[in-house]
């Protein structure tokens, strides 16, 4: 049987961990009470001159039975009394305080235990009240927003129905199954043909009182037919993408153009896409509200069980029935007696079912309570299968490459210059996927809510076994292609035909990445493409955590990007037919593009920092941008030093200084800002107050490892390179692999720090921005 302490640790809400009952501390108090009572029992046992007999057991049972029959109810009242008091200071909160009877009045350990128990009960009550009032207020605002949205759609439908020649349009609006991105049925709208214009004006006036403003609402111009000309303004949250921003601006300009040029009719132009966007946002807000209410209900039930368990332990140690009166006080407390959360959950279910699921409760529950995907044993099986295949095939490739003379022979230079770049790209991608799978495994093991931090959907998010499956499948296919390539070359096939194999493999993987069919982790693939689009188009996209997290991964894949450049040049220029690989190595355009490739990841990341500074006006983002600017300067100095004309002491000193400054800048930012370490005032020396991992030594070793892997640039400065092309390329690949490993190591601590920041702010659910912002009616 699993102990309750382990059950509580596994089931509690990580972001609210500090607000739960400190069950482990209370157990320590119970242990102290037990130890303090042992010396009192030992003298009694020593004075027993005649030993124990069978009648002692009978007398003990009879004594316990009589206590339960005659004194149980009295003891529960007399032993402890839990009083509820109102604190006048502050907000007049009610607190609980236990008064001990004469039986326990002289036992300090018992006093400390009940004082701690009162403190925990008051803490749970205050936290529950705060979260409950927060969710209740959120529910009121959402209901108000939904009602406004329904009234707006009613006005649109009514006014379009009255326009001549637009009856079909009104009918298509009110009956189209695509009026909502999340509903397959029309939103309920009053279809009464006898609706009068005065009733519509009353609705408009009510909307204005609730914060939705209508342009020129007070002095609306009149058309030739005497009807009021008006246009409506709905505040939709700004799009997080450049496409949505441009679309919103275009729609607004078009709306103004139509309103200014229309000479007849009502002059109304409302973009249905805005209504759908507002409906989608409100729907997401309801889902997050329901999820938060469910977490709060779980919080209440787990704490109730914790109080019952710890009081039962106290009764067992003290040999008294003291828990009954305290449990009655716990059940009367607010976090148990209040039913506002349950009633609000019922209201959210009914509202969501009525407005977003066409009165289909089963469909509504799929959104409100999505089922978590269970781990498949088939995934585990295929991970093991492809891992074995990869290891076997890689051993075969090493033997074939040795027999073919790829590594030692200088005659195989074309192989390393043409085929190696493509396969090294696959290898670096697979290594990064493997490190990401390790990150997912560690985040899950330490209960870091990475899906919430990255804003992933739990039902479609990639799990660590899926990452390992993709990685092993990827490398098995790549090593198989490498073996086929060597065998065909050894069999005498034309090199111009054989060398197309890496290019074909690259095209196959690109086709799988953009495949529109719902196979092979399509949500993950499209999420990756969307994030890459946001990075490439920086700073036009609003920066969220997953965007700059991925951009940081790209800064560790400079070699991969340069190898992609070599591969593209080799195949697009047709050099695989002539084997003139020097064209792509010595061309001026290629060298200039190599400079650009080396700067691009840092450039994108610097633009993201600039955008974050523009959005939040936080100076730390400018300091972070300086880190990437220093990295670009260091990369430019190293590329310039690689030119044989610049092999002198001056450029050596420039490279040394710029690389050292950039490395120190990056190390400081890693430890202090990204990992939150090096805190002098922390209770954990030079770390931070909150630590996920129990062993502090792991953090010190990680810091040392990060320093070692950060200074790999020393190799380029002191020229620890061989003249052999094979050794040169293998050394580059080895250093690039170390940087990928360092990045995977960095990822865990970066997300750990972000998670602890969320825990400090008690944020277990997303705060969805509401679409209909309240404004003054005279705007």
CORGIRA-V694632 format. One line per field, one symbol per residue. phi: phi as a letter, one per 20 degrees, with the letter a starting at -180 (. if undefined). psi: psi as a letter, one per 20 degrees, with the letter a starting at -180 (. if undefined). burial: 1 if it has 16 or more other C-alpha atoms within 10 Angstrom, else 0. Layout:
phi=???
psi=???
burial=???
This chain:
phi=.fffffffffdfegfdgfefffffffffffffffffefffefgfffeffdmdcffffffffffffffffedfffffeefcceddcdeffnemfecdcedefffdfddfffffffffffffffffffffffffffffffffffffffffffffffffffffffffndfffffffedffdfbfccecfffcfeffefefffffffffffffeoeedflfecffdefenefebcdddeegffecffffffffffffffffffeefdcnemebdffffffffffffffffffffffffffffgffffffffffffffffffelcedeffffffffefffdffdfffffffffffffffecclmdffffffefcffffefeffffffffffffffffffffffffffffmfeeeffeggffedeggffffffffffffffffffffffffemefffffemefgfdffdffffffffffgffffffffffffffffenffffeffffffffffffffffdfffecllggfffffffffffffegdfdfedfffffffffffecfffffffffffffefemffeemeffgeedffffffffffffeggffffffffffffffdldfffffffffffffffffffffffffgfdecfffffffffffffffffffffgfeefdmelefeffdgmdbfdceffefffffffffffffffefffgfeemeceffffffffffffffffffffffffgfffffffffffffdldecfeffefdffcffef
psi=ppqhhhgghhiqogikgiirpmhhhhhhhghggghhighhhghhhhinhjaqrhhghghgghghghhhghjghghhhhgqpoqpqpphqcjkqpqppppqrhhjhjohhgggghghggggghgggggggghghghghhgggghggggggghghggggghhhhppjjghghhhgiipikiqijpjrqqpqojpijprhhhghhgghhhhhjioqpplhgmpqqahjjqppqqqppopqpqjqhghggggggggghghgghhipiraikpopohhhghgghgghghhgghghghhhhhhggghhhghgggghhhhghhgikqmihghhhhhghirhighpjhgghhghgggggghghijlkohghhhhghmppppqpphhggghggghgggggghhggggghhghikgghpiijghghhghghghhggghghhhhghhhhghghhghjkpmhhggilqphhiqprhhgghggghgghggghghgghggghghijqphhghiighgghghghghhhjpiqmrllghgghgghhghghghjqkiqpprghghghhhhhijlggghhhhgggggghhijiihikmihgihiqghgghhhgghhhgghgghhhgghghhhgilphhhhhhhhghghhggghghhhhhiphijmrhghghgggghhgghghgggghgggghikakohjqiopkcrgppgqhohhhgghhggghgghhkiihhhgjlmqqiphghghhgghghhhhhgghghhhgghghgggghhhghjlniqqnppqhnqprqij.
burial=00000001000111110011111001101100110000000000000000000000000000000010000100111011110000000000001111110000000011101111111111111101001100110010011011011111111111111100001001001100001101101110000000000001001110110111111010000010000111110111000011000001001000100010000011111100011111111111111111111111101101110111011101000101111111101100111100001001100111111111110000011011000000000000011001101100110010011001011000000111111111111111111111111111101000111101100100001111111111111111111111101110100000000111111011000000100000000110100100110111011111110011101111111111111111101110001110101001100001000100111111111111111110000000111111111111011111011000000000110011011111101111111001111100000000110000000000100010011011001000100000001100111010111111111111111111111101100111110001110000100
